[in-house]
């Protein structure tokens, strides 16, 4: 079974084996999923990291996969990393392919209102969109490009507007017909973006609210936020750690210093003089 799971890591199930201890994993157990999409008992992962000094994935050997998953899980377990509110006992959640959980409403707002389909935690392209449509599976429905039924074993692609097509049909529409819009709702560039998602860049954005940076505070761990967002996180939410890497006390320490403001470089000043200040990108 362990070999089968290694060959088919996406077949995550309550009867899947933890490939560290080779015992079955149950849905009610405390599990941890790596960025390479392999799942283990948390206690097994912690033992492998702490006692065996092995931080790589037990299945595919991805470097630091276990230690990174444990760090993220410890910081965000039971919390939606979009709104940072604790999950209720029976919340309506979506789980991305990269193993991160969000409130469904938070995920929907992020995709629909902000047009941000990537995972909020690790920036995996299209992860939120894919997670939102996974429970509304298009399997058995028709691809509206070729009008044939889509099957589970086929390679499908889902746009940010939640429409699913055969990947080969979407590619043909883009390359042969030079049509990048969604075949169903005509959302501009939806197919092009789904086929070739940009690597999400958080440079120049507040990592709490994701709006452009203008009035800044930078932590000692080199993460940058709006001063007002950092102050709100500290005062209202009583959270002193960094929102990104969760370094203890990083926000409180940064807020004790004088806040910074952005300024466009001389090279960009002319081209940007008509734009509002909040559109200026600042590297974190």
Phi and psi in degrees as a GROMACS rama.xvg file:
@    title "Ramachandran Plot"
@    xaxis  label "Phi"
@    yaxis  label "Psi"
@TYPE xy
-61.1924  -40.0265  UNK-2
-65.9886  -39.4602  UNK-3
-62.5671  -43.4816  UNK-4
-65.1307  -35.3481  UNK-5
-66.3255  -35.7636  UNK-6
-76.9724  -26.7419  UNK-7
-130.05  67.2972  UNK-8
-66.2793  -16.8277  UNK-9
-81.606  -7.9072  UNK-10
-85.8796  57.619  UNK-11
-70.1136  129.167  UNK-12
-152.238  161.598  UNK-13
-67.3181  -15.108  UNK-14
-100.877  11.4011  UNK-15
-74.8543  146.917  UNK-16
-88.0122  143.959  UNK-17
-75.4712  119.871  UNK-18
-80.3542  5.08699  UNK-19
-88.3453  -53.0481  UNK-20
-98.3346  -13.0115  UNK-21
63.9722  24.664  UNK-22
-102.732  154.361  UNK-23
-66.6802  144.142  UNK-24
-97.8288  135.111  UNK-25
-107.078  150.155  UNK-26
-61.6981  -27.699  UNK-27
-83.6532  -6.39981  UNK-28
-80.159  160.94  UNK-29
-83.2696  108.511  UNK-30
-114.553  161.419  UNK-31
-135.337  136.39  UNK-32
-116.733  130.44  UNK-33
-82.1455  168.33  UNK-34
-65.9477  -19.6219  UNK-35
-90.0468  12.5944  UNK-36
71.7515  28.4988  UNK-37
-107.925  139.116  UNK-38
-114.938  140.435  UNK-39
-140.039  160.746  UNK-40
-61.2773  137.355  UNK-41
-60.626  -40.7837  UNK-42
-64.1031  -34.6514  UNK-43
-69.3606  -42.3972  UNK-44
-63.5425  -43.4908  UNK-45
-63.5736  -39.7255  UNK-46
-64.734  -41.3542  UNK-47
-63.9494  -39.8541  UNK-48
-74.1193  -48.6453  UNK-49
-79.9323  -40.2643  UNK-50
-92.7079  -38.7603  UNK-51
-95.3698  -6.93045  UNK-52
55.8929  38.9709  UNK-53
-117.404  109.676  UNK-54
-97.9675  -5.73603  UNK-55
-80.2985  164.055  UNK-56
-66.9791  136.252  UNK-57
-69.3181  -23.9143  UNK-58
-90.6861  -55.452  UNK-59
-110.921  -0.764348  UNK-60
66.5438  20.8278  UNK-61
-57.7174  125.599  UNK-62
-59.4403  134.028  UNK-63
61.2713  12.4423  UNK-64
-62.3126  -41.9474  UNK-65
-69.5244  -46.1789  UNK-66
-64.7097  -38.9699  UNK-67
-65.914  -41.0143  UNK-68
-65.3971  -39.7543  UNK-69
-67.1088  -38.9154  UNK-70
-64.6475  -47.082  UNK-71
-63.96  -42.9655  UNK-72
-64.5825  -39.3036  UNK-73
-64.8177  -35.6867  UNK-74
-81.1833  -31.3963  UNK-75
-117.915  1.59556  UNK-76
-59.9084  124.967  UNK-77
80.7974  7.46771  UNK-78
-131.706  136.2  UNK-79
-77.2089  121.917  UNK-80
-80.8621  3.0731  UNK-81
-88.2066  -54.407  UNK-82
-99.1821  -13.0413  UNK-83
64.1726  21.0533  UNK-84
-92.2486  146.068  UNK-85
-69.2099  140.826  UNK-86
-67.8107  139.685  UNK-87
-71.7357  167.749  UNK-88
-55.7724  -36.1984  UNK-89
-129.891  68.5602  UNK-90
-80.3732  159.621  UNK-91
-91.2224  99.9689  UNK-92
-112.391  157.649  UNK-93
-119.774  142.999  UNK-94
-119.144  123.423  UNK-95
-79.2358  166.197  UNK-96
-65.8204  -19.6056  UNK-97
-90.3585  7.35241  UNK-98
86.2798  15.677  UNK-99
-102.853  142.828  UNK-100
-108.925  142.262  UNK-101
-142.245  154.775  UNK-102
-61.7085  138.899  UNK-103
-59.4586  -41.975  UNK-104
-64.6281  -36.875  UNK-105
-65.814  -43.6327  UNK-106
-63.6252  -42.7991  UNK-107
-63.7802  -42.2204  UNK-108
-64.4346  -40.145  UNK-109
-63.9714  -41.5329  UNK-110
-73.7737  -48.1436  UNK-111
-80.3652  -39.487  UNK-112
-90.6894  -34.7368  UNK-113
-101.924  -9.56852  UNK-114
55.8131  44.1752  UNK-115
-118.146  91.282  UNK-116
-83.8695  -7.85926  UNK-117
-79.62  162.9  UNK-118
-64.7189  133.602  UNK-119
-69.16  -27.3805  UNK-120
-84.9888  -45.1742  UNK-121
-123.511  0.169636  UNK-122
66.1198  23.5521  UNK-123
-60.8337  123.897  UNK-124
-57.7908  135.725  UNK-125
65.1464  7.70694  UNK-126
-63.5844  -40.9109  UNK-127
-67.3916  -44.5237  UNK-128
-60.5425  -46.4032  UNK-129
-61.5954  -39.1071  UNK-130
-67.9253  -37.6351  UNK-131
-66.9473  -34.0487  UNK-132
-90.0578  -8.68836  UNK-133
-65.041  -32.1969  UNK-134
-86.8231  -3.53111  UNK-135
-120.112  53.5111  UNK-136
-54.4833  139.944  UNK-137
-90.125  1.61385  UNK-138
-60.5698  129.714  UNK-139
93.0172  -12.9167  UNK-140
-90.4582  169.534  UNK-141
-88.6  141.367  UNK-142
-73.5306  121.767  UNK-143
-77.4038  0.801866  UNK-144
-87.9786  -52.1286  UNK-145
-99.4204  -12.3161  UNK-146
62.8857  32.636  UNK-147
-116.196  157.631  UNK-148
-69.057  138.276  UNK-149
-89.3921  136.686  UNK-150
-118.064  157.324  UNK-151
-60.5611  -33.5001  UNK-152
-81.1751  -6.23332  UNK-153
-85.4617  158.107  UNK-154
-85.5267  110.812  UNK-155
-112.101  159.979  UNK-156
-136.131  138.451  UNK-157
-117.454  131.229  UNK-158
-82.8884  169.488  UNK-159
-66.656  -17.7364  UNK-160
-91.4289  12.2231  UNK-161
71.8734  28.0547  UNK-162
-107.697  136.832  UNK-163
-113.936  140.165  UNK-164
-139.553  161.836  UNK-165
-61.1833  136.861  UNK-166
-59.8604  -41.9456  UNK-167
-64.8418  -33.0152  UNK-168
-69.3099  -41.8519  UNK-169
-64.2081  -41.2846  UNK-170
-64.7003  -40.8278  UNK-171
-65.0839  -39.7179  UNK-172
-62.4186  -39.7738  UNK-173
-73.2771  -46.773  UNK-174
-81.9511  -43.1287  UNK-175
-86.5093  -36.8306  UNK-176
-101.946  -6.12632  UNK-177
55.8597  38.7644  UNK-178
-113.221  112.28  UNK-179
-98.9531  -6.42573  UNK-180
-80.775  163.586  UNK-181
-67.3219  136.101  UNK-182
-67.5926  -26.5589  UNK-183
-89.9192  -52.8136  UNK-184
-109.763  -1.98143  UNK-185
62.4984  25.802  UNK-186
-61.126  126.082  UNK-187
-58.2406  132.936  UNK-188
63.1211  13.0617  UNK-189
-63.2964  -43.2737  UNK-190
-70.5574  -42.484  UNK-191
-60.2777  -43.0234  UNK-192
-68.6429  -34.718  UNK-193
-70.163  -37.8371  UNK-194
-75.9636  -33.2488  UNK-195
-133.935  66.0803  UNK-196
-64.0676  137.228  UNK-197
-70.885  143.173  UNK-198
-63.2637  124.344  UNK-199
-61.3872  131.609  UNK-200
-114.939  126.425  UNK-201
-103.496  9.01009  UNK-202
-66.4422  131.374  UNK-203
83.0582  8.35131  UNK-204
-120.111  147.806  UNK-205
-69.3543  125.977  UNK-206
-78.3834  0.404442  UNK-207
-96.5768  -56.334  UNK-208
-100.565  -12.6437  UNK-209
68.9518  17.6205  UNK-210
-89.7601  160.735  UNK-211
-57.7635  147.241  UNK-212
-83.51  140.925  UNK-213
-142.219  -44.3631  UNK-214
-114.347  105.718  UNK-215
-112.251  157.871  UNK-216
-139.625  134.162  UNK-217
-119.915  129.755  UNK-218
-80.8665  168.544  UNK-219
-66.9211  -18.6306  UNK-220
-90.1787  10.4627  UNK-221
70.5716  33.8491  UNK-222
-109.502  137.828  UNK-223
-113.464  137.719  UNK-224
-138.887  160.737  UNK-225
-61.65  140.666  UNK-226
-60.0526  -41.1934  UNK-227
-67.0999  -35.4837  UNK-228
-68.6205  -42.3567  UNK-229
-64.1903  -42.6198  UNK-230
-64.4466  -39.7486  UNK-231
-64.3694  -42.1383  UNK-232
-63.0332  -37.8426  UNK-233
-75.1518  -49.11  UNK-234
-79.8603  -45.5215  UNK-235
-81.7841  -46.6666  UNK-236
-90.8903  -7.47137  UNK-237
57.1887  39.7145  UNK-238
-116.865  114.526  UNK-239
-96.5708  -8.14365  UNK-240
-83.0401  165.808  UNK-241
-68.8117  135.088  UNK-242
-65.9412  -24.6715  UNK-243
-92.2319  -58.3589  UNK-244
-105.6  -4.01162  UNK-245
63.1066  30.3544  UNK-246
-62.9662  127.372  UNK-247
-62.8164  129.208  UNK-248
75.1479  4.46364  UNK-249
-65.4203  -41.6686  UNK-250
-67.9222  -45.12  UNK-251
-59.9843  -41.7552  UNK-252
-64.4408  -43.896  UNK-253
-66.701  -36.9781  UNK-254
-72.5223  -18.2987  UNK-255
-76.3069  -12.3516  UNK-256
-95.4965  169.459  UNK-257
-71.4179  128.918  UNK-258
-65.9809  155.011  UNK-259
-106.119  156.416  UNK-260
-124.236  151.779  UNK-261
-84.7271  158.988  UNK-262
-148.858  133.628  UNK-263
-68.2396  148.656  UNK-264
-70.3645  160.646  UNK-265
-59.749  -35.0038  UNK-266
-67.0452  -27.1137  UNK-267
-102.831  -8.72134  UNK-268
-60.5939  -41.9497  UNK-269
-64.0402  -45.5434  UNK-270
-73.1091  -17.4248  UNK-271
-112.594  5.09288  UNK-272
-65.528  -20.0733  UNK-273
-93.3539  -3.27137  UNK-274
-94.4501  150.601  UNK-275
-67.0202  155.24  UNK-276
-60.4217  -32.5726  UNK-277
-69.5962  -9.62238  UNK-278
-87.2726  -3.3428  UNK-279
-74.5122  127.836  UNK-280
-87.0607  138.891  UNK-281
-129.405  130.75  UNK-282
-72.404  137.808  UNK-283
